[in-house]
Amino acid sequence: MSDLNVHSIATTKEKVWFITGANRGIGAEIAKAALASGDSVVVTGRNLQQLREKFGDSDKALALALDVTDIAQALEAVEATLNHFGRIDVLVNNAGYGQLGVFEEIPQADVERQFATNVFGLMNVTRAVLPLMRAQRSGRIFNLSSIGGALGFDAASVYCATKFAVEGFTESLALEVKGFGIEVTIVEPGFFRTDFLDSSSVQYGTEKLADYQDYSTALEQAYNKVSHQQAGDPAKLGQVLVQLAKADVLPLRYAAGSDAIDYLTTAYQRRLQELNDYKALSLSTDIEA
């Protein structure tokens, strides 16, 4: 990694963003919002031509090809960012997709592919960026989770498993790096009107089992019906993240959308109730003095 004069970073108001999965959806809208605010943005994704067509060529936007599952590409993209902008102030780990379907109907290779992108890909990019942020003694990281990272959903066991992993990783990482002036936030969107449930993005289990036929078919149809009808506005989410990035203090978790508030409130209340219901039994496992 290139040497960096870190002393000028803290006094700079303009931020440099590094965003994964910026070709479309929430990632693209975050990039647009950051650019509109006057910041500089590195937009990354697997389709470099699409990125260039969407964001053009300017002194504020740099498009880089990046498959987050490839750690070498992640390191190269960070190096290219340093050569171009000299720093990274905000990392947005947005790249990911939804592997839906009943667990037993999803081939193991597809399970591993989902984790390779949603979990290990996020870790790859974070690993590539953290040495720079530590040197700067500053930085902000937004890891895109989901309400599916806090509670389970029908026919989403594998996807939710990856997002639960993202949440555990992020919450622990935040403790590890806070001493370097690096703040980390888990972003938990509800259902946003993107291509997430579109056939161009989402995947379903391919090893169909008769026992699940009615259940899995009904849920797939339900998800298809919701596609492109979601209440969440990705452009507004992009604007909120720009606002948060410029705030003095970041929350550990940020829930996005009215449905996220409803789902998470119900889930937290149910967990607290269950914790209290079994409190005596939980306490009974301690070694008696």
N, C-alpha and C positions, 0 to 999 in steps of 0.2 A: 504494500500500500504506500502511496506517495506520502512524502513529508508534508505537513500542513501547519501553517501559521495559525494557531488556534486563538491567539489573543484578541483578534479583531472580531471574532464571531459574536461574543456576548453583546457587543455594542451595535450590531447590525439589526435593523428593524425588519428589513425584507428577509423572508425565509426561503430556503430551498427545500422543496418537497421531493420525495422519492416515492412513487406510487406503483404498486404492482397491480396487474390485471386492469390496466387503464384503457383497454380497447373499447369497453362499453359499460353500461350499467352504472353502478355506484362509483366504481373507480374513475370512470370518465367524468362523471359529474363532480367528484372531489377535485379532479385536476382542473376542470373549467372554473370552479369557484376559487381555487387558489390563484389561478392566473388572473381572474377578474379582480382579485384583491391587490394585485401588484406583485405577488410573489413569483418566484421562478419554480418550474416544475420539471422533473424527470418523469416521463410517462413510459412505462414498460409493459410489455406483453409479448405473447408469442408471435403475433402478426405485426411486424414492423411497418409494412406498407399501410395497413389500416391505421396505425397510430399516426403516421406521417400525414395521411389524408385528413385525419380528424383534427390534428393540432397544428399542422403546417410546420414551417421552419421559421424560427425567430430566436432572438437572443434570450428569451424567457422560457422557451420550451425545448427540451431535448428528448427525442424519442429513441429508445433503446430496446433491442430484442432481448427478451428474458423469459426463459422457461424456469420457473422457480424451483423445479425439482432438480436442477443442475447447479450444484454449488459453485462450480467453476464459472458458469455464466453469471451467477450472482456477484461473485468477486470481481469479474470483469466489468460488470455494469457499475458497481460502486467506484472502481478505478476510473472509468470513463466519466462518471459524475464529478469526481474530484478534479480531473483534468479540465473539465468544462466550467464548473461552478465553484470549485474549491472547498465545498463543504456540503453537508446534509443536515438540515435542522429538523425535518419532520419525515418520518417513515410511516407510510400507510401500507400495511400488509393486507391487501384486499383480494389478491388472486385466489380463486377457488371455484368450486362448482358443487352441485348437489347430486349425490348418489342416493336416490330414494329407492323404495321397495322393501319388501319383507326380507329380513336377514338371511333366511334359509334359501331364498331365491337369488341371492347375489353371489356370483363366483368369487372365490378368494382373491383372484387376481384383481378384480374390480374393487374389492375392499382395500387392498394394498395400494392401488392406484389413487383411491380417494384420500388415504392417509398421506401418500407421497406428495400430493398437491396441497391439501388443506392444512396439514400439520407440519410435515418435514420441509415442505417448500417454504412455509412461513418461517420456520426455524433457520433455513438456509440463508434467507435474505437478512434476517435479524442478525445472524452470526457474521455476515459480511459487513453490516453497517455499524455494529456496536463498537468495534475498535476505534472507528472515527469519532463516534459520539463520546466515547470515554476520553479521547484525546482533547476533544473540544470542551469537556466537562459540561456538556449541555446536549439536549436533544429531546424530542418527543416522538413517541411511537404509538400509533393507533393500530391495534390488531382487530380485524373484522371477525367477530364471532357471529352470533345469531341468538334469537330467543331459544333456538334449538341447542344452544350451549349451556342453557340453564334448566331446561326441562325437555322431556322426551316427547316425540310426536309419533303418531301412527305411521308405519311404513317409512321411517326415517332413522332407523337404529344406527346405521353406519355413518350417515351424515352427522347425526347428533353426537356420536362418539367422537368424531373429529373436532367438533366445536367444543365439546366438554374438555377435550385435550388442550385446545387453544386457550380456554379459560384458565385451566390449572397452570399451564405454562406461563401465561401472561401475569397472573396474580403473583406467582413466585418470582418471576423475572423482575417485576416492579420492585420487589424487596432487594434484590441483588444489585440493581443499578442505581437506586435512588441516591446513593452516596456520590455518584458522579454527575449529579444534576440532570439525570435522564428520567423523564416521567413517562409512564406507560399506561395506556387506557384500553380497556376492552369495550368494543362497540357492539351492542346487541340490537341489531335491527329486527323489526317485525317483518311483515310481508310488504315488500316494496315493489313498485311497478317496474320491474326490469325483466331481462330474459331468463331469470333464474329458473322458472318453471316451464320455459319454452323448450321445445324439442331440440333447439340448437345448443342447449346447455345441459339441462337436467338428464339424468340417466336412471333407468329402472332395472330391477332384477331381471335376468334373462333365463334363469333356470326355474321355470314355472312348476309349481307343485299343486296337485289337485286340492289338497286340504286348504290351501290359501286362495284358491281361484276367486271366489266371490269377494272375499275381503280385500285382496290386493287389487282386483279390477275396480272395485268401488272407490278405493282410495286414489288410485291413479286417475280415475275420471274426475274425482273431486279436486285434485290438484290441477288438472288440466282446465277445469272450469274457473279456477281462481287466476290462472295465468293471464297477465296483462289487465287484470281487474283489481290488483292490490291497491290498498289505500295509501301506502307510503310513496312520497315524492322523492326520488333520488337526488334531484337538483337541490331541494331544501336540505337534505342530509349533507350534501357537499358543503353548503353554506354554513351549516352548524359546525362541521368539523374545522372549517377555517376559523370560525369564531372561537372554538375551543383551543385551537392551536395557538392563538394569540392571548389566551387568558393567563392570568398569573398562576393559577393552580388548576390541575387537571383532576377529574374524578377517576377512580380506578375503573368504574363501570359507567357506561352511558347507554341507556335504553332509548331506542329511536322508534317513535310511532305510538299512536294511541293503543294499538293492539298489543305492542310490546309491554306497555304499562299494565294492561289488563291481564295478559298471560303471566307476567312475572309476579304481579301482586298476588294472584291466586296461588301460584306455585310456592312463593315464600310463606304465605299464610298456612298452606297445607303442610309444609315442612316443619314450621314452628309448632303447629298443632300435634303433629306426629312425634316430634321431639319431646314435647311435654307429656303426651300420652304414655310414652315409654320411658320417662325419666327415671322412675324408681327401678325399673329393670336395668337400665343403663348403669345407674349408680351401684347396683348390686355386684358388678363385675370387679370393683376395686378390691385390692388386698386389704384385709382388715388389720388395723394396727394392733 
